[in-house]
Amino acid sequence: MNAPVRTVLLREDQDDIAVLVLNRPQARNSLSEALIAALTESLAEIATDRVRAVVLAANGTAFSAGHDMKEMTARRSDPDRGRAYYRQLMDACSRMMQAIVQLPKPVIACVQGPASAAGCQLVASCDLAVASSAASFATPGVNIGLFCSTPMVALSRNVSRKHAMEMLLTGDLLPADEARRIGLVNRVVAPGSERAQALALARQIAAKSALTLRIGKEAFYRQLEMPLADAYRYASEVMVENMLARDAEEGIGAFIAKRTPGWEDR
């Protein structure tokens, strides 16, 4: 029987920052059905509450080892050898990853240890990532006969094709500094300081207009999938609508008057 949904994921709000903590340290925070459901539920709640930014962290020595292989293997005894279950699980996980991208608030991964397979996918799905120098990243499915096809989607949208393919084809562990070099993480910090550094970054971002952050995050991901001319047409229209928002009027006025803006998030 799965653990209760709320025990595998902890939430602590620090002012207007939500800290979500993967809480399966004994299983290296592998993404069980319960943990995927808990993340999906929490993201839905955060989408409409007062939180302005999210830090996604983990308890224990590993950030996440990816899918729970023991949970998945147990379904090979199903009449269809697990086909229906695996499809349902992959769909649920894909929806959760997309919920991070679609969340109208920035999400910062705080990586203290290894992030592999779907754990690496989780980091790649976040908007930003702060990693301990002790962290590492891998898509090692190829080593066990299971290519990291779903992690590939997020990974290939973060790093160049050849870097992504090397990770996918070799399964090698990537040190944190190399992950930063190829664009998978933003910052590498001293071990033990990653949570504080991620929170500091979240607070810096949360001090901006929530409306502006929502507009910008949505536009960023939408234009990435468009041809160049379409992207410019779309971004120009977004810029026009943003310019007419109350917070843009206030922010520009404050800039000209050399004062601190007072955001109304509208």
Backbone bond lengths (Angstrom), bond angles and torsions (degrees), N, CA, C in turn:
res aa  C-N    CA-C-N  psi(-1)  N-CA   C-N-CA  omega(-1)  CA-C   N-CA-C  phi
1 M - - - 1.470 - - 1.520 108.77 -
2 N 1.328 116.99 137.93 1.443 121.06 179.18 1.523 110.80 -68.51
3 A 1.328 115.90 151.18 1.451 120.33 174.11 1.522 109.31 -66.23
4 P 1.346 118.76 154.99 1.459 120.75 176.23 1.519 110.23 -55.00
5 V 1.337 116.07 143.02 1.455 121.16 -172.44 1.519 112.20 -54.66
6 R 1.323 117.87 -42.72 1.451 120.68 -172.58 1.524 113.69 -73.99
7 T 1.321 119.73 -18.63 1.461 119.89 -177.57 1.518 112.57 -79.05
8 V 1.304 118.62 -22.99 1.460 120.81 -176.42 1.525 112.47 -86.60
9 L 1.329 116.76 -9.41 1.455 121.54 178.87 1.522 108.25 -139.64
10 L 1.318 116.10 126.02 1.459 121.44 178.76 1.523 109.62 -104.51
11 R 1.325 115.94 148.88 1.464 120.73 176.06 1.517 109.31 -130.12
12 E 1.322 114.87 130.13 1.458 121.33 175.86 1.521 107.82 -132.56
13 D 1.317 117.66 119.18 1.455 121.28 177.94 1.522 109.84 -90.35
14 Q 1.316 116.23 126.38 1.455 122.35 175.04 1.516 107.38 -114.08
15 D 1.330 115.01 98.80 1.470 121.77 -171.78 1.532 108.28 57.86
16 D 1.320 117.71 -116.81 1.469 119.28 -177.73 1.534 112.15 -103.71
17 I 1.327 116.39 22.14 1.469 121.94 176.13 1.529 108.76 -111.73
18 A 1.317 117.58 128.69 1.469 121.64 173.78 1.530 108.31 -96.18
19 V 1.329 115.95 124.54 1.461 121.01 175.43 1.526 107.42 -104.42
20 L 1.321 116.31 112.77 1.462 122.30 176.07 1.527 107.71 -99.36
21 V 1.330 116.23 129.71 1.463 120.51 -174.61 1.529 110.00 -122.85
22 L 1.322 116.27 116.75 1.466 120.82 173.39 1.532 107.52 -62.43
23 N 1.323 115.99 129.00 1.462 119.00 -169.82 1.533 112.32 -129.31
24 R 1.330 115.48 53.36 1.463 121.60 171.39 1.533 108.53 -125.25
25 P 1.320 117.87 55.16 1.470 119.05 -173.84 1.518 113.63 -58.90
26 Q 1.334 117.03 -32.16 1.459 120.23 -178.97 1.524 111.29 -68.13
27 A 1.325 117.29 -21.26 1.473 122.45 178.22 1.529 110.45 -111.81
28 R 1.330 116.03 24.29 1.470 122.07 -179.61 1.523 111.54 53.08
29 N 1.332 115.11 34.22 1.468 122.41 177.95 1.525 112.81 53.25
30 S 1.322 115.88 36.23 1.460 119.33 176.01 1.523 109.09 -63.81
31 L 1.326 114.92 150.11 1.468 121.37 -172.10 1.526 110.20 -85.42
32 S 1.311 115.09 82.51 1.463 121.60 175.94 1.522 109.79 -70.54
33 E 1.320 115.53 169.25 1.464 119.47 173.87 1.517 111.15 -54.05
34 A 1.336 115.87 -44.58 1.465 120.36 -177.09 1.518 111.65 -64.52
35 L 1.326 117.68 -40.33 1.459 120.29 -179.25 1.519 111.28 -70.02
36 I 1.313 117.19 -40.14 1.475 120.04 176.01 1.529 110.19 -60.77
37 A 1.334 116.46 -43.59 1.470 120.56 179.20 1.516 111.10 -64.21
38 A 1.334 116.83 -40.72 1.459 120.43 -179.32 1.523 111.51 -65.43
39 L 1.326 116.40 -42.32 1.460 119.69 177.32 1.520 111.44 -63.13
40 T 1.318 117.00 -43.88 1.467 121.11 179.41 1.524 110.86 -60.84
41 E 1.324 116.23 -44.41 1.461 121.12 -179.85 1.526 111.23 -64.76
42 S 1.330 116.95 -44.57 1.467 120.42 -178.45 1.531 111.16 -65.80
43 L 1.317 117.30 -39.93 1.465 120.24 178.52 1.522 111.06 -63.61
44 A 1.328 117.38 -38.03 1.465 120.88 177.62 1.523 110.52 -64.10
45 E 1.323 117.06 -39.42 1.464 120.60 178.07 1.525 110.93 -66.53
46 I 1.318 116.47 -44.36 1.461 121.60 -177.44 1.525 111.30 -65.46
47 A 1.321 116.92 -30.57 1.467 120.88 -178.49 1.520 112.08 -57.49
48 T 1.330 117.40 -29.17 1.466 120.01 -174.42 1.527 113.44 -118.45
49 D 1.343 118.15 3.05 1.461 117.55 -179.77 1.526 110.70 -97.53
50 R 1.326 116.66 -170.61 1.473 121.19 -171.44 1.523 113.73 -80.09
51 V 1.320 118.01 -5.97 1.459 122.07 -178.70 1.526 110.55 -60.48
52 R 1.335 115.67 141.42 1.457 120.80 -177.99 1.526 113.28 -109.34
53 A 1.331 117.42 -15.82 1.461 121.61 177.94 1.519 108.49 -159.37
54 V 1.332 116.06 160.36 1.462 122.09 -176.10 1.520 109.77 -129.01
55 V 1.326 116.09 136.60 1.462 122.10 169.27 1.522 107.07 -111.71
56 L 1.318 116.28 126.58 1.469 121.88 179.46 1.518 108.40 -107.54
57 A 1.330 116.52 110.95 1.464 122.58 -175.31 1.527 109.59 -123.01
58 A 1.328 116.16 -172.33 1.464 120.36 -178.30 1.523 110.19 -152.25
59 N 1.302 115.95 146.75 1.465 122.04 172.85 1.523 110.54 -88.42
60 G 1.313 116.56 152.66 1.457 120.64 176.79 1.517 113.00 93.37
61 T 1.315 115.89 -167.95 1.463 121.13 -174.77 1.525 113.26 -86.67
62 A 1.322 117.67 -20.11 1.465 121.53 -179.03 1.515 110.36 -113.74
63 F 1.333 116.81 143.42 1.462 120.28 173.16 1.522 108.92 -70.19
64 S 1.313 117.44 -56.89 1.468 121.84 173.39 1.514 109.94 -167.74
65 A 1.332 115.20 133.66 1.466 121.52 179.25 1.523 112.15 -88.08
66 G 1.333 117.52 6.33 1.461 119.49 179.67 1.513 111.46 93.97
67 H 1.314 117.16 -154.92 1.463 120.83 -178.67 1.529 111.29 -63.87
68 D 1.319 115.14 152.29 1.461 121.91 179.33 1.531 108.46 -79.15
69 M 1.332 116.19 98.92 1.460 120.53 -174.90 1.530 112.62 -65.22
70 K 1.334 117.69 -32.48 1.464 119.96 178.19 1.527 109.95 -67.09
71 E 1.325 116.90 -42.07 1.461 121.21 178.12 1.523 110.72 -63.37
72 M 1.315 116.97 -40.12 1.460 120.68 -179.08 1.531 111.68 -71.53
73 T 1.327 115.98 -43.61 1.462 120.05 -177.85 1.522 112.04 -62.49
74 A 1.330 117.16 -32.39 1.467 121.21 -178.85 1.522 112.18 -60.76
75 R 1.345 117.35 -20.96 1.467 120.34 -177.21 1.523 113.03 -90.07
76 R 1.317 117.47 1.31 1.471 118.95 176.92 1.526 111.61 -66.24
77 S 1.314 116.55 -17.28 1.464 119.77 178.43 1.524 112.59 -83.99
78 D 1.322 118.24 -3.31 1.467 120.66 175.63 1.530 109.30 -62.17
79 P 1.337 117.88 155.46 1.466 120.49 179.95 1.529 113.53 -55.21
80 D 1.347 116.81 -32.54 1.469 119.99 -179.97 1.528 111.81 -97.89
81 R 1.337 116.35 17.43 1.471 124.29 -178.91 1.528 112.10 62.55
82 G 1.327 116.55 19.66 1.458 121.03 175.35 1.512 114.93 97.73
83 R 1.342 117.64 2.21 1.468 120.35 -174.40 1.538 111.80 -54.45
84 A 1.326 117.86 -51.17 1.463 120.86 -176.92 1.529 110.73 -64.33
85 Y 1.323 116.13 -40.34 1.458 120.03 179.79 1.528 110.81 -65.45
86 Y 1.335 117.45 -45.33 1.461 120.27 -179.28 1.525 110.67 -63.08
87 R 1.319 117.25 -39.10 1.469 119.91 178.51 1.528 110.42 -63.43
88 Q 1.343 115.74 -45.07 1.464 119.89 179.41 1.526 110.90 -62.15
89 L 1.328 116.84 -42.31 1.461 121.21 -179.06 1.522 111.52 -65.51
90 M 1.339 117.27 -45.54 1.464 120.29 179.31 1.522 111.27 -64.16
91 D 1.331 116.79 -38.44 1.469 120.32 177.76 1.525 110.62 -64.12
92 A 1.336 116.54 -43.63 1.468 120.39 -179.89 1.524 110.91 -63.72
93 C 1.322 116.51 -42.77 1.459 120.28 179.79 1.526 110.86 -66.41
94 S 1.313 117.38 -41.32 1.461 120.95 178.95 1.529 111.13 -63.45
95 R 1.334 116.94 -38.94 1.468 119.78 177.15 1.522 110.90 -64.28
96 M 1.332 116.51 -39.14 1.457 119.82 179.39 1.525 111.11 -64.79
97 M 1.333 116.60 -44.20 1.468 120.20 179.09 1.530 110.38 -62.20
98 Q 1.319 116.95 -41.59 1.453 120.19 178.94 1.530 111.56 -67.80
99 A 1.328 116.80 -30.90 1.466 120.07 177.97 1.525 110.66 -63.18
100 I 1.330 117.51 -32.71 1.465 120.28 176.12 1.522 110.02 -65.22
101 V 1.318 115.98 -46.84 1.469 120.73 -179.68 1.524 110.79 -64.56
102 Q 1.321 117.04 -38.65 1.465 121.59 -176.09 1.523 113.36 -84.78
103 L 1.321 117.76 -10.09 1.463 120.24 178.79 1.521 109.56 -59.83
104 P 1.334 118.83 131.30 1.468 120.24 -176.90 1.524 113.24 -77.55
105 K 1.325 116.74 21.00 1.461 122.57 179.71 1.527 107.99 -137.63
106 P 1.331 117.73 144.70 1.468 119.64 -177.85 1.521 112.57 -67.12
107 V 1.332 115.81 143.45 1.466 123.09 179.23 1.522 108.56 -121.00
108 I 1.336 115.70 126.40 1.455 121.85 -178.30 1.526 109.07 -113.99
109 A 1.314 117.64 119.19 1.463 121.39 174.79 1.523 108.90 -76.18
110 C 1.325 115.95 136.58 1.463 122.70 177.31 1.522 106.30 -118.56
111 V 1.324 116.39 103.73 1.468 121.60 -167.36 1.529 109.82 -108.12
112 Q 1.332 115.67 113.02 1.463 120.34 -176.79 1.521 113.59 -99.64
113 G 1.339 117.60 -15.28 1.461 121.36 -176.36 1.512 110.77 -153.42
114 P 1.324 118.45 -159.37 1.463 120.87 -177.42 1.530 113.56 -60.17
115 A 1.313 115.38 137.67 1.467 123.10 173.86 1.518 106.28 -127.36
116 S 1.313 116.70 106.75 1.459 119.47 -173.79 1.517 111.74 -125.05
117 A 1.329 115.58 153.84 1.467 122.79 178.02 1.532 109.91 52.93
118 A 1.339 117.81 -123.07 1.467 119.66 -179.79 1.524 112.00 -65.07
119 G 1.344 117.67 -19.39 1.463 120.34 172.93 1.515 111.23 -68.69
120 C 1.336 116.81 -39.68 1.459 121.63 173.55 1.528 110.08 -66.08
121 Q 1.326 116.02 -38.93 1.464 121.38 175.84 1.523 110.68 -59.39
122 L 1.325 116.73 -39.90 1.461 121.24 179.54 1.523 110.65 -61.90
123 V 1.325 116.73 -43.96 1.468 120.58 177.58 1.525 110.09 -63.07
124 A 1.322 116.49 -45.35 1.466 120.67 -178.36 1.521 112.23 -65.33
125 S 1.334 117.17 -26.26 1.462 120.83 -179.76 1.525 112.25 -76.69
126 C 1.336 116.66 -22.80 1.460 120.13 179.87 1.531 109.84 -73.31
127 D 1.322 115.52 157.67 1.461 120.29 -177.72 1.522 112.26 -71.01
128 L 1.329 116.35 -36.28 1.454 122.77 -179.52 1.522 108.15 -139.31
129 A 1.330 116.82 162.88 1.462 120.04 177.68 1.521 110.08 -146.32
130 V 1.333 114.45 131.25 1.462 122.42 172.82 1.525 106.20 -113.12
131 A 1.325 117.10 127.02 1.467 120.69 -175.28 1.517 111.47 -124.53
132 S 1.316 115.27 141.64 1.457 121.16 168.00 1.524 109.12 -66.42
133 S 1.324 115.84 150.80 1.468 118.76 176.03 1.521 111.31 -66.02
134 A 1.346 116.40 -12.65 1.463 120.92 176.52 1.523 112.67 -88.47
135 A 1.321 117.52 -5.08 1.466 121.65 -179.45 1.529 110.14 -75.34
136 S 1.323 114.94 159.77 1.463 120.94 174.76 1.519 108.65 -149.14
137 F 1.317 115.36 162.78 1.456 120.63 -172.02 1.527 109.37 -138.84
138 A 1.333 115.84 140.63 1.464 119.25 -179.12 1.515 110.45 -160.03
139 T 1.317 114.95 153.68 1.469 122.60 168.44 1.532 106.02 -122.09
140 P 1.343 117.16 78.60 1.461 121.82 -166.69 1.518 115.54 -91.22
141 G 1.329 117.36 11.98 1.456 119.21 -177.05 1.512 113.88 -54.68
142 V 1.332 116.40 -33.37 1.464 120.41 -179.03 1.526 111.43 -57.78
143 N 1.323 117.42 -26.11 1.467 121.28 -179.01 1.532 113.24 -73.58
144 I 1.342 116.19 -19.36 1.464 119.65 -179.99 1.529 111.88 -117.77
145 G 1.334 115.90 17.14 1.455 119.72 176.19 1.511 114.86 80.33
146 L 1.339 117.32 16.14 1.466 121.22 -179.12 1.515 108.30 -131.23
147 F 1.321 117.23 93.57 1.466 121.86 -177.01 1.521 109.94 -58.96
148 C 1.329 116.48 138.53 1.471 121.47 -177.51 1.533 110.30 -77.93
149 S 1.315 116.13 69.19 1.466 120.84 -173.81 1.524 112.74 -70.98
150 T 1.333 117.94 -43.34 1.465 117.92 178.24 1.528 112.12 -73.88
151 P 1.336 120.88 -40.75 1.464 119.25 172.02 1.526 112.70 -57.76
152 M 1.330 116.63 -31.06 1.460 122.16 178.94 1.523 111.79 -55.92
153 V 1.332 117.41 -35.33 1.468 120.92 -176.06 1.520 110.28 -61.86
154 A 1.331 116.78 -50.45 1.470 119.82 179.95 1.520 111.39 -71.57
155 L 1.335 116.58 -41.78 1.459 120.35 -177.90 1.521 111.44 -59.97
156 S 1.328 117.01 -45.64 1.470 121.00 -176.39 1.521 112.58 -71.46
157 R 1.321 117.40 -11.20 1.462 121.31 174.66 1.529 111.88 -96.10
158 N 1.324 115.98 2.66 1.464 120.93 178.14 1.516 112.92 -113.19
159 V 1.319 116.98 -36.49 1.465 120.55 -174.60 1.519 109.22 -125.09
160 S 1.326 116.12 169.90 1.460 119.53 -178.29 1.528 111.25 -66.46
161 R 1.303 116.28 161.84 1.464 121.27 -176.50 1.514 112.49 -58.76
162 K 1.312 117.06 -44.71 1.456 119.15 -176.37 1.522 111.74 -70.48
163 H 1.325 117.81 -35.69 1.460 119.38 175.22 1.529 110.32 -66.03
164 A 1.329 116.48 -42.56 1.463 120.01 178.77 1.526 110.74 -62.95
165 M 1.319 116.03 -45.40 1.462 119.25 -178.57 1.527 111.92 -64.55
166 E 1.321 117.23 -37.07 1.465 119.33 178.43 1.527 110.27 -63.36
167 M 1.321 117.37 -43.79 1.459 120.29 177.90 1.526 110.85 -62.66
168 L 1.322 116.71 -42.35 1.462 121.28 -176.09 1.529 112.38 -72.02
169 L 1.328 116.72 -36.19 1.461 120.58 -175.30 1.529 113.18 -84.55
170 T 1.335 117.25 -27.69 1.468 119.77 -179.04 1.519 112.71 -98.18
171 G 1.331 117.31 -31.70 1.456 120.70 -175.11 1.515 113.30 73.48
172 D 1.336 117.62 8.92 1.455 121.26 -175.97 1.527 112.26 -67.61
173 L 1.336 115.34 148.81 1.461 121.56 173.72 1.522 109.64 -74.23
174 L 1.320 115.21 134.15 1.457 121.75 179.19 1.524 108.29 -105.92
175 P 1.330 119.12 120.93 1.465 119.71 176.59 1.530 111.21 -64.04
176 A 1.317 115.96 160.14 1.464 120.49 -175.97 1.528 112.51 -58.29
177 D 1.329 117.56 -42.59 1.470 119.57 -178.94 1.520 111.69 -62.83
178 E 1.340 116.69 -36.56 1.465 119.71 177.92 1.530 109.92 -71.15
179 A 1.327 117.04 -36.22 1.470 120.34 176.95 1.520 110.57 -62.85
180 R 1.314 116.28 -36.84 1.467 119.18 175.65 1.529 110.56 -67.93
181 R 1.314 116.62 -41.39 1.469 119.70 -177.70 1.517 112.24 -60.57
182 I 1.335 117.02 -36.29 1.466 119.47 -177.54 1.524 112.43 -92.29
183 G 1.334 117.62 -2.00 1.457 120.05 173.26 1.513 116.43 97.36
184 L 1.338 117.43 10.48 1.458 119.91 179.83 1.527 111.63 -78.90
185 V 1.327 117.26 -30.79 1.468 121.61 175.62 1.522 109.20 -128.67
186 N 1.320 115.54 158.18 1.464 121.19 -178.21 1.518 112.99 -89.95
187 R 1.345 115.60 -43.12 1.455 120.16 -173.47 1.526 110.12 -137.29
188 V 1.324 115.47 143.51 1.466 121.89 173.38 1.519 107.06 -118.13
189 V 1.319 116.23 127.03 1.468 121.49 -173.18 1.523 109.93 -128.64
190 A 1.310 115.92 170.88 1.467 121.22 -178.99 1.522 110.19 -63.89
191 P 1.339 117.03 141.60 1.469 120.32 178.17 1.528 111.41 -54.53
192 G 1.314 115.43 135.48 1.454 121.23 -179.18 1.516 114.12 92.50
193 S 1.325 116.85 -14.20 1.465 119.99 -179.65 1.524 112.76 -103.47
194 E 1.355 116.43 -3.00 1.470 119.27 -172.41 1.530 112.88 -63.49
195 R 1.340 117.78 -37.04 1.474 119.17 -179.09 1.529 110.35 -66.45
196 A 1.331 117.05 -45.53 1.466 120.88 179.40 1.526 110.98 -63.48
197 Q 1.333 116.25 -39.71 1.465 119.77 -179.78 1.527 111.25 -67.94
198 A 1.327 116.36 -39.77 1.464 119.88 178.20 1.529 110.49 -65.55
199 L 1.316 116.65 -40.71 1.469 120.92 178.25 1.524 110.86 -64.58
200 A 1.324 117.11 -40.48 1.464 120.09 178.37 1.524 110.85 -62.31
201 L 1.321 116.37 -42.05 1.461 120.56 177.56 1.522 110.41 -64.99
202 A 1.342 116.82 -42.01 1.461 120.73 178.66 1.528 111.16 -61.79
203 R 1.332 117.01 -41.72 1.469 120.07 179.64 1.527 111.28 -65.54
204 Q 1.324 116.22 -38.20 1.459 119.56 177.87 1.525 110.75 -61.03
205 I 1.323 115.58 -43.93 1.467 120.06 -179.34 1.522 110.94 -71.64
206 A 1.343 117.10 -39.70 1.462 121.10 -177.44 1.524 112.52 -65.67
207 A 1.322 117.32 -17.39 1.461 120.68 178.44 1.531 112.05 -75.05
208 K 1.311 117.26 -10.18 1.469 121.50 178.19 1.533 109.61 -81.79
209 S 1.302 115.23 171.76 1.466 120.93 175.80 1.529 110.04 -64.09
210 A 1.334 117.16 125.67 1.465 120.99 178.82 1.525 110.99 -62.43
211 L 1.317 117.13 -36.39 1.462 120.44 177.85 1.520 110.26 -62.27
212 T 1.329 116.50 -45.84 1.458 120.73 -178.65 1.524 111.26 -63.76
213 L 1.329 117.22 -40.13 1.462 120.76 177.50 1.525 110.95 -63.19
214 R 1.335 116.68 -42.94 1.463 120.06 179.74 1.523 110.80 -63.30
215 I 1.329 116.84 -46.20 1.462 121.03 179.74 1.529 109.97 -60.77
216 G 1.322 115.80 -45.71 1.463 120.30 -175.69 1.512 113.40 -67.96
217 K 1.333 117.00 -42.37 1.466 119.49 -179.49 1.525 110.69 -64.77
218 E 1.308 117.05 -46.16 1.468 119.69 179.41 1.521 110.95 -61.19
219 A 1.327 117.11 -44.43 1.459 120.69 -178.37 1.524 111.42 -65.24
220 F 1.331 116.95 -38.41 1.465 120.97 -179.02 1.525 110.98 -57.46
221 Y 1.322 116.45 -50.62 1.461 119.43 -176.03 1.528 112.29 -73.86
222 R 1.331 117.66 -33.14 1.464 119.26 179.79 1.523 111.42 -68.54
223 Q 1.335 117.52 -43.71 1.462 118.93 -175.56 1.523 112.06 -70.62
224 L 1.337 117.85 -23.89 1.455 120.13 179.84 1.526 113.01 -59.66
225 E 1.332 116.08 -30.92 1.464 120.59 -175.96 1.528 112.69 -90.43
226 M 1.348 117.65 2.31 1.466 121.11 -174.65 1.527 111.71 -102.10
227 P 1.335 117.18 152.71 1.464 120.02 167.46 1.531 109.33 -60.62
228 L 1.323 116.42 157.84 1.466 121.52 -172.40 1.527 112.98 -54.36
229 A 1.325 117.74 -49.78 1.467 119.79 -177.02 1.530 111.02 -64.22
230 D 1.325 116.41 -40.81 1.465 119.92 178.29 1.524 110.92 -64.70
231 A 1.326 115.75 -38.17 1.464 119.99 179.41 1.522 110.80 -62.82
232 Y 1.332 116.64 -42.16 1.459 119.33 178.93 1.525 111.84 -67.36
233 R 1.337 117.60 -39.89 1.470 119.68 177.48 1.522 110.34 -62.04
234 Y 1.319 116.03 -45.99 1.465 120.72 179.79 1.527 111.01 -63.20
235 A 1.355 116.94 -48.15 1.460 120.47 -177.59 1.525 111.82 -64.70
236 S 1.328 117.14 -34.15 1.463 120.23 177.87 1.520 110.85 -64.53
237 E 1.329 116.60 -41.54 1.461 120.39 178.59 1.533 110.70 -66.41
238 V 1.326 116.03 -40.70 1.467 119.80 176.23 1.523 110.19 -59.93
239 M 1.336 116.52 -42.17 1.464 121.48 -178.85 1.528 111.05 -63.24
240 V 1.323 116.48 -40.42 1.461 120.38 178.75 1.524 110.72 -62.62
241 E 1.338 116.69 -49.22 1.464 120.27 -179.57 1.522 111.31 -63.84
242 N 1.320 116.64 -39.09 1.464 121.09 178.24 1.530 110.55 -63.48
243 M 1.329 116.35 -40.66 1.462 121.32 -179.59 1.525 111.78 -60.32
244 L 1.326 116.28 -29.92 1.468 120.94 -178.25 1.530 112.55 -85.41
245 A 1.321 117.85 -5.92 1.465 121.32 -179.61 1.523 110.72 -72.29
246 R 1.314 115.53 152.15 1.471 120.89 -179.39 1.527 111.06 -61.32
247 D 1.337 118.19 -40.01 1.451 119.81 -177.86 1.523 112.52 -67.59
248 A 1.323 118.56 -32.40 1.461 120.50 175.95 1.526 109.99 -67.42
249 E 1.330 115.80 -42.14 1.468 119.95 176.56 1.533 110.40 -59.55
250 E 1.323 116.07 -45.66 1.458 121.25 179.95 1.524 111.25 -66.38
251 G 1.326 117.00 -45.44 1.461 120.47 -177.51 1.511 112.98 -64.29
252 I 1.327 116.73 -43.03 1.461 120.43 179.11 1.529 110.05 -67.41
253 G 1.340 115.82 -41.06 1.460 119.72 177.37 1.519 111.70 -61.40
254 A 1.322 116.01 -41.75 1.466 120.49 178.90 1.527 110.99 -65.68
255 F 1.336 116.57 -39.03 1.463 120.98 178.02 1.527 110.72 -61.37
256 I 1.322 116.01 -45.86 1.467 120.42 -178.98 1.523 110.86 -66.44
257 A 1.344 115.88 -39.88 1.467 120.71 -178.12 1.529 113.00 -83.79
258 K 1.342 116.14 -2.34 1.479 121.76 -179.16 1.527 112.07 56.58
259 R 1.343 114.37 51.03 1.470 120.20 176.69 1.524 108.68 -132.77
260 T 1.320 116.35 169.19 1.464 121.42 178.11 1.522 110.10 -79.45
261 P 1.341 117.99 129.52 1.469 118.82 -179.26 1.519 112.07 -71.15
262 G 1.318 116.08 152.82 1.462 122.38 174.20 1.513 108.85 -112.69
263 W 1.313 116.51 100.24 1.470 121.02 -173.95 1.530 111.21 -73.46
264 E 1.322 114.68 139.97 1.456 122.13 173.96 1.521 111.40 -111.71
265 D 1.322 117.18 -3.91 1.467 123.68 -179.87 1.520 112.11 58.15
266 R 1.311 115.23 39.34 1.470 120.59 176.39 1.524 110.11 -149.48
